[in-house]
């Protein structure tokens, strides 16, 4: 189950409320903020960036 931290909820709210006016420059940090907890968990168990890339290619 995903853990939603306050910052992520604020970023998601910003994204959803401004969806029609959002630019790619605003979307990127919001998306990165949403992914950050998952990336930390993957790194903690030893998953490398290369492993994620290989899995995505399958």
N, C-alpha and C positions, 0 to 999 in steps of 0.2 A: 504494500500500500504506500502511495506517495505521501510524503510529509510536505504540507504546504505552509511555508513560513510567511510571516507578515509581508516581507518585501516581495515575495513571489505573488502573493494575492494582490498587492498594490499594482505590480507590473501587469498582471493579467487583467485587472480592472481597467487600467489605463488602455491597454490594448483593445479590449472589447468596447469601451466607450468611444474610442477615437478610430475605430476600424475604418470608417469611410474616409478619414483624412490622414491616415498614418502613412509615413514614408518608410522606405527600407532602412533609412538611418535611425529611425525610431524603433522599428521592429527588431533589429539585430540585438541591441542590449536587453530588450525585454525577453526575447527568445533565449538568449544566453543565461539570463537570470533564472528562467524556468528550468533550464537544463542543469544548472550548477549543482543542485543537491544530488541528482542522479550520477553526474560525473564524479563527484567526490566519493560516492558509495562504490562505484566501479573501480576507481583507483585504489580505494582502501582494501579491496579484495584481490588486487593484483592484475586487473584487466588493463591492457595497454591500448594506446591509440591505434596501433597497428592491428590488434585483434578486433577492435570495433570496425575498422576499415575493411578487413577481410570478411567479417560477418556481413557487413552491408553489401558486399559484392556478390554474395551467394544468393 
